[in-house]
Amino acid sequence: MFQKADKKLVILSMIALAAIIIPIIVIPTSVVNGVGALYAFMTSDLAWLFLWIGVICFVGAVLLIVSKWGDIRLGGKDAVPHYKTFTWISMMLCSSLAAGILIFGMCEWMYYVTGTPFGVEPGSAQAYEYASAYGMFHWGFSAWAFYLLPGVAIGYL
C-alpha cells in the first residue's frame, strides 16, 4: 500500500501533525488560549480581508467566465458531457447546499440568537427575527465564488 507513497511527503505530513498534536497534549490550556486569540484576531481584525477575498474570487470567477479560458472544454475537444447542463447545475447546487445545511444549517440560527449582529440584545425577540433571516447572507455570490475557483481547478485536473 505504501510502496508508491512519496516518502518525503509522508515524513513532512507526519512532522506537521506532530507539531500540532504534541502541543495539544503537553500544554492544552496554552493551545486553547492561543487558538482563541488567533480566532479573535481572524474574525475581528481580519474580517475586511475575508470580504475582499470574496470580492476578488467573485471578480476572478466573472473574468474566468468571459475570458478565453472560459471556453476550454474539460476532458478535451472530443469530450461528450455525461450529464445535460441543467442536470449538472442541479447536482452542483444541491450538493453544495446540502453540505452547508448539514454542517451549519441546524445551528446557524442559534449562533445569531446568542451572538447577535448590530448590537441587538442576545436572546431577545429581535435577535430571533435577525437570526431567521441573517443566514441567507451566507448563500450569496461570494460563497459560490469561493466554491467556483477551486472547483474549476479540480475539474481541469
CNS distance restraints for C-alpha pairs under 8 A (distance, minus, plus):
assign (resid   1 and name CA) (resid   5 and name CA) 7.89 0.50 0.50
assign (resid   5 and name CA) (resid  10 and name CA) 7.37 0.50 0.50
assign (resid   6 and name CA) (resid  10 and name CA) 6.29 0.50 0.50
assign (resid   7 and name CA) (resid  11 and name CA) 6.08 0.50 0.50
assign (resid   8 and name CA) (resid  12 and name CA) 6.07 0.50 0.50
assign (resid   9 and name CA) (resid  13 and name CA) 6.05 0.50 0.50
assign (resid  10 and name CA) (resid  14 and name CA) 6.17 0.50 0.50
assign (resid  11 and name CA) (resid  15 and name CA) 6.17 0.50 0.50
assign (resid  12 and name CA) (resid  16 and name CA) 6.19 0.50 0.50
assign (resid  13 and name CA) (resid  17 and name CA) 6.14 0.50 0.50
assign (resid  14 and name CA) (resid  18 and name CA) 6.04 0.50 0.50
assign (resid  15 and name CA) (resid  19 and name CA) 6.08 0.50 0.50
assign (resid  16 and name CA) (resid  20 and name CA) 6.42 0.50 0.50
assign (resid  17 and name CA) (resid  21 and name CA) 5.93 0.50 0.50
assign (resid  18 and name CA) (resid  22 and name CA) 5.58 0.50 0.50
assign (resid  19 and name CA) (resid  23 and name CA) 6.96 0.50 0.50
assign (resid  20 and name CA) (resid  24 and name CA) 6.74 0.50 0.50
assign (resid  21 and name CA) (resid  25 and name CA) 6.37 0.50 0.50
assign (resid  22 and name CA) (resid  26 and name CA) 6.01 0.50 0.50
assign (resid  23 and name CA) (resid  27 and name CA) 5.41 0.50 0.50
assign (resid  23 and name CA) (resid  28 and name CA) 6.77 0.50 0.50
assign (resid  23 and name CA) (resid  31 and name CA) 6.89 0.50 0.50
assign (resid  24 and name CA) (resid  28 and name CA) 4.73 0.50 0.50
assign (resid  24 and name CA) (resid  31 and name CA) 6.05 0.50 0.50
assign (resid  27 and name CA) (resid  31 and name CA) 6.37 0.50 0.50
assign (resid  28 and name CA) (resid  32 and name CA) 6.11 0.50 0.50
assign (resid  29 and name CA) (resid  33 and name CA) 6.20 0.50 0.50
assign (resid  30 and name CA) (resid  34 and name CA) 5.98 0.50 0.50
assign (resid  31 and name CA) (resid  35 and name CA) 5.96 0.50 0.50
assign (resid  32 and name CA) (resid  36 and name CA) 6.00 0.50 0.50
assign (resid  33 and name CA) (resid  37 and name CA) 6.14 0.50 0.50
assign (resid  34 and name CA) (resid  38 and name CA) 6.11 0.50 0.50
assign (resid  35 and name CA) (resid  39 and name CA) 5.98 0.50 0.50
assign (resid  36 and name CA) (resid  40 and name CA) 6.12 0.50 0.50
assign (resid  37 and name CA) (resid  41 and name CA) 6.10 0.50 0.50
assign (resid  38 and name CA) (resid  42 and name CA) 6.08 0.50 0.50
assign (resid  39 and name CA) (resid  43 and name CA) 6.00 0.50 0.50
assign (resid  40 and name CA) (resid  44 and name CA) 5.83 0.50 0.50
assign (resid  40 and name CA) (resid  45 and name CA) 7.56 0.50 0.50
assign (resid  41 and name CA) (resid  45 and name CA) 5.08 0.50 0.50
assign (resid  41 and name CA) (resid  46 and name CA) 6.54 0.50 0.50
assign (resid  42 and name CA) (resid  46 and name CA) 4.82 0.50 0.50
assign (resid  42 and name CA) (resid  47 and name CA) 6.63 0.50 0.50
assign (resid  43 and name CA) (resid  47 and name CA) 5.38 0.50 0.50
assign (resid  46 and name CA) (resid  50 and name CA) 6.69 0.50 0.50
assign (resid  47 and name CA) (resid  51 and name CA) 6.46 0.50 0.50
assign (resid  48 and name CA) (resid  52 and name CA) 6.22 0.50 0.50
assign (resid  49 and name CA) (resid  53 and name CA) 6.05 0.50 0.50
assign (resid  50 and name CA) (resid  54 and name CA) 6.26 0.50 0.50
assign (resid  51 and name CA) (resid  55 and name CA) 6.35 0.50 0.50
assign (resid  52 and name CA) (resid  56 and name CA) 6.04 0.50 0.50
assign (resid  53 and name CA) (resid  57 and name CA) 6.00 0.50 0.50
assign (resid  54 and name CA) (resid  58 and name CA) 6.13 0.50 0.50
assign (resid  54 and name CA) (resid 142 and name CA) 4.96 0.50 0.50
assign (resid  54 and name CA) (resid 143 and name CA) 7.30 0.50 0.50
assign (resid  54 and name CA) (resid 145 and name CA) 6.99 0.50 0.50
assign (resid  54 and name CA) (resid 146 and name CA) 6.73 0.50 0.50
assign (resid  55 and name CA) (resid  59 and name CA) 6.14 0.50 0.50
assign (resid  55 and name CA) (resid 142 and name CA) 6.57 0.50 0.50
assign (resid  56 and name CA) (resid  60 and name CA) 5.85 0.50 0.50
assign (resid  57 and name CA) (resid  61 and name CA) 5.97 0.50 0.50
assign (resid  57 and name CA) (resid 142 and name CA) 7.19 0.50 0.50
assign (resid  57 and name CA) (resid 145 and name CA) 5.34 0.50 0.50
assign (resid  57 and name CA) (resid 146 and name CA) 6.10 0.50 0.50
assign (resid  57 and name CA) (resid 149 and name CA) 7.22 0.50 0.50
assign (resid  58 and name CA) (resid  62 and name CA) 6.30 0.50 0.50
assign (resid  58 and name CA) (resid 141 and name CA) 6.97 0.50 0.50
assign (resid  58 and name CA) (resid 142 and name CA) 5.92 0.50 0.50
assign (resid  58 and name CA) (resid 145 and name CA) 4.85 0.50 0.50
assign (resid  58 and name CA) (resid 146 and name CA) 7.60 0.50 0.50
assign (resid  59 and name CA) (resid  63 and name CA) 6.08 0.50 0.50
assign (resid  60 and name CA) (resid  64 and name CA) 5.97 0.50 0.50
assign (resid  60 and name CA) (resid 149 and name CA) 7.99 0.50 0.50
assign (resid  61 and name CA) (resid  65 and name CA) 6.19 0.50 0.50
assign (resid  61 and name CA) (resid 145 and name CA) 6.23 0.50 0.50
assign (resid  61 and name CA) (resid 148 and name CA) 6.96 0.50 0.50
assign (resid  61 and name CA) (resid 149 and name CA) 6.55 0.50 0.50
assign (resid  62 and name CA) (resid  66 and name CA) 6.32 0.50 0.50
assign (resid  63 and name CA) (resid  67 and name CA) 5.80 0.50 0.50
assign (resid  64 and name CA) (resid  68 and name CA) 7.79 0.50 0.50
assign (resid  64 and name CA) (resid  69 and name CA) 6.18 0.50 0.50
assign (resid  64 and name CA) (resid  70 and name CA) 5.48 0.50 0.50
assign (resid  65 and name CA) (resid  69 and name CA) 7.21 0.50 0.50
assign (resid  65 and name CA) (resid  70 and name CA) 4.41 0.50 0.50
assign (resid  65 and name CA) (resid  71 and name CA) 7.80 0.50 0.50
assign (resid  66 and name CA) (resid  70 and name CA) 5.93 0.50 0.50
assign (resid  67 and name CA) (resid  71 and name CA) 7.72 0.50 0.50
assign (resid  68 and name CA) (resid  72 and name CA) 7.55 0.50 0.50
assign (resid  73 and name CA) (resid  77 and name CA) 6.29 0.50 0.50
assign (resid  73 and name CA) (resid  79 and name CA) 7.57 0.50 0.50
assign (resid  74 and name CA) (resid  79 and name CA) 7.46 0.50 0.50
assign (resid  74 and name CA) (resid 155 and name CA) 7.08 0.50 0.50
assign (resid  74 and name CA) (resid 156 and name CA) 5.91 0.50 0.50
assign (resid  75 and name CA) (resid  79 and name CA) 5.31 0.50 0.50
assign (resid  75 and name CA) (resid 156 and name CA) 7.78 0.50 0.50
assign (resid  83 and name CA) (resid  87 and name CA) 6.02 0.50 0.50
assign (resid  83 and name CA) (resid  88 and name CA) 5.95 0.50 0.50
assign (resid  84 and name CA) (resid  88 and name CA) 6.18 0.50 0.50
assign (resid  85 and name CA) (resid  89 and name CA) 6.12 0.50 0.50
assign (resid  86 and name CA) (resid  90 and name CA) 6.02 0.50 0.50
assign (resid  87 and name CA) (resid  91 and name CA) 6.17 0.50 0.50
assign (resid  88 and name CA) (resid  92 and name CA) 6.26 0.50 0.50
assign (resid  89 and name CA) (resid  93 and name CA) 6.01 0.50 0.50
assign (resid  90 and name CA) (resid  94 and name CA) 5.96 0.50 0.50
assign (resid  91 and name CA) (resid  95 and name CA) 5.96 0.50 0.50
assign (resid  92 and name CA) (resid  96 and name CA) 6.07 0.50 0.50
assign (resid  93 and name CA) (resid  97 and name CA) 6.07 0.50 0.50
assign (resid  94 and name CA) (resid  98 and name CA) 5.84 0.50 0.50
assign (resid  95 and name CA) (resid  99 and name CA) 6.10 0.50 0.50
assign (resid  96 and name CA) (resid 100 and name CA) 6.31 0.50 0.50
assign (resid  97 and name CA) (resid 101 and name CA) 6.00 0.50 0.50
assign (resid  98 and name CA) (resid 102 and name CA) 5.88 0.50 0.50
assign (resid  99 and name CA) (resid 103 and name CA) 6.08 0.50 0.50
assign (resid 100 and name CA) (resid 104 and name CA) 5.75 0.50 0.50
assign (resid 100 and name CA) (resid 105 and name CA) 6.42 0.50 0.50
assign (resid 101 and name CA) (resid 105 and name CA) 3.99 0.50 0.50
assign (resid 101 and name CA) (resid 106 and name CA) 6.94 0.50 0.50
assign (resid 102 and name CA) (resid 106 and name CA) 7.22 0.50 0.50
assign (resid 104 and name CA) (resid 108 and name CA) 5.51 0.50 0.50
assign (resid 105 and name CA) (resid 109 and name CA) 7.76 0.50 0.50
assign (resid 107 and name CA) (resid 111 and name CA) 6.39 0.50 0.50
assign (resid 108 and name CA) (resid 112 and name CA) 6.59 0.50 0.50
assign (resid 108 and name CA) (resid 131 and name CA) 7.90 0.50 0.50
assign (resid 108 and name CA) (resid 135 and name CA) 6.85 0.50 0.50
assign (resid 109 and name CA) (resid 113 and name CA) 6.28 0.50 0.50
assign (resid 109 and name CA) (resid 128 and name CA) 7.82 0.50 0.50
assign (resid 109 and name CA) (resid 131 and name CA) 4.90 0.50 0.50
assign (resid 109 and name CA) (resid 132 and name CA) 6.13 0.50 0.50
assign (resid 109 and name CA) (resid 135 and name CA) 7.05 0.50 0.50
assign (resid 110 and name CA) (resid 114 and name CA) 6.20 0.50 0.50
assign (resid 110 and name CA) (resid 131 and name CA) 7.21 0.50 0.50
assign (resid 111 and name CA) (resid 115 and name CA) 5.73 0.50 0.50
assign (resid 111 and name CA) (resid 116 and name CA) 7.71 0.50 0.50
assign (resid 111 and name CA) (resid 131 and name CA) 7.87 0.50 0.50
assign (resid 112 and name CA) (resid 116 and name CA) 4.92 0.50 0.50
assign (resid 112 and name CA) (resid 117 and name CA) 7.11 0.50 0.50
assign (resid 112 and name CA) (resid 127 and name CA) 7.05 0.50 0.50
assign (resid 112 and name CA) (resid 128 and name CA) 7.74 0.50 0.50
assign (resid 112 and name CA) (resid 130 and name CA) 7.34 0.50 0.50
assign (resid 112 and name CA) (resid 131 and name CA) 4.93 0.50 0.50
assign (resid 112 and name CA) (resid 134 and name CA) 7.65 0.50 0.50
assign (resid 113 and name CA) (resid 122 and name CA) 5.73 0.50 0.50
assign (resid 113 and name CA) (resid 123 and name CA) 5.50 0.50 0.50
assign (resid 113 and name CA) (resid 124 and name CA) 7.74 0.50 0.50
assign (resid 113 and name CA) (resid 127 and name CA) 5.10 0.50 0.50
assign (resid 113 and name CA) (resid 128 and name CA) 5.63 0.50 0.50
assign (resid 113 and name CA) (resid 130 and name CA) 7.80 0.50 0.50
assign (resid 113 and name CA) (resid 131 and name CA) 5.73 0.50 0.50
assign (resid 114 and name CA) (resid 122 and name CA) 4.93 0.50 0.50
assign (resid 114 and name CA) (resid 123 and name CA) 6.00 0.50 0.50
assign (resid 114 and name CA) (resid 127 and name CA) 7.88 0.50 0.50
assign (resid 115 and name CA) (resid 122 and name CA) 6.36 0.50 0.50
assign (resid 116 and name CA) (resid 120 and name CA) 5.70 0.50 0.50
assign (resid 116 and name CA) (resid 121 and name CA) 6.93 0.50 0.50
assign (resid 116 and name CA) (resid 122 and name CA) 5.73 0.50 0.50
assign (resid 116 and name CA) (resid 127 and name CA) 6.20 0.50 0.50
assign (resid 116 and name CA) (resid 130 and name CA) 7.96 0.50 0.50
assign (resid 116 and name CA) (resid 131 and name CA) 7.84 0.50 0.50
assign (resid 120 and name CA) (resid 124 and name CA) 7.76 0.50 0.50
assign (resid 120 and name CA) (resid 126 and name CA) 7.01 0.50 0.50
assign (resid 120 and name CA) (resid 127 and name CA) 6.16 0.50 0.50
assign (resid 121 and name CA) (resid 126 and name CA) 7.75 0.50 0.50
assign (resid 121 and name CA) (resid 127 and name CA) 6.63 0.50 0.50
assign (resid 122 and name CA) (resid 127 and name CA) 5.99 0.50 0.50
assign (resid 123 and name CA) (resid 127 and name CA) 5.87 0.50 0.50
assign (resid 123 and name CA) (resid 128 and name CA) 7.01 0.50 0.50
assign (resid 124 and name CA) (resid 128 and name CA) 6.57 0.50 0.50
assign (resid 125 and name CA) (resid 129 and name CA) 6.36 0.50 0.50
assign (resid 126 and name CA) (resid 130 and name CA) 6.22 0.50 0.50
assign (resid 127 and name CA) (resid 131 and name CA) 5.98 0.50 0.50
assign (resid 128 and name CA) (resid 132 and name CA) 6.21 0.50 0.50
assign (resid 129 and name CA) (resid 133 and name CA) 6.78 0.50 0.50
assign (resid 130 and name CA) (resid 134 and name CA) 5.54 0.50 0.50
assign (resid 131 and name CA) (resid 135 and name CA) 6.82 0.50 0.50
assign (resid 135 and name CA) (resid 139 and name CA) 7.65 0.50 0.50
assign (resid 136 and name CA) (resid 140 and name CA) 7.39 0.50 0.50
assign (resid 138 and name CA) (resid 143 and name CA) 6.56 0.50 0.50
assign (resid 139 and name CA) (resid 143 and name CA) 5.96 0.50 0.50
assign (resid 139 and name CA) (resid 144 and name CA) 7.44 0.50 0.50
assign (resid 140 and name CA) (resid 144 and name CA) 6.68 0.50 0.50
assign (resid 141 and name CA) (resid 145 and name CA) 6.09 0.50 0.50
assign (resid 142 and name CA) (resid 146 and name CA) 6.26 0.50 0.50
assign (resid 143 and name CA) (resid 147 and name CA) 6.47 0.50 0.50
assign (resid 144 and name CA) (resid 148 and name CA) 5.95 0.50 0.50
assign (resid 145 and name CA) (resid 149 and name CA) 6.50 0.50 0.50
assign (resid 146 and name CA) (resid 150 and name CA) 7.38 0.50 0.50
assign (resid 147 and name CA) (resid 151 and name CA) 6.05 0.50 0.50
assign (resid 148 and name CA) (resid 152 and name CA) 6.03 0.50 0.50
assign (resid 149 and name CA) (resid 153 and name CA) 6.38 0.50 0.50
assign (resid 150 and name CA) (resid 154 and name CA) 6.10 0.50 0.50
assign (resid 151 and name CA) (resid 155 and name CA) 5.95 0.50 0.50
assign (resid 152 and name CA) (resid 156 and name CA) 5.94 0.50 0.50
assign (resid 153 and name CA) (resid 157 and name CA) 6.35 0.50 0.50
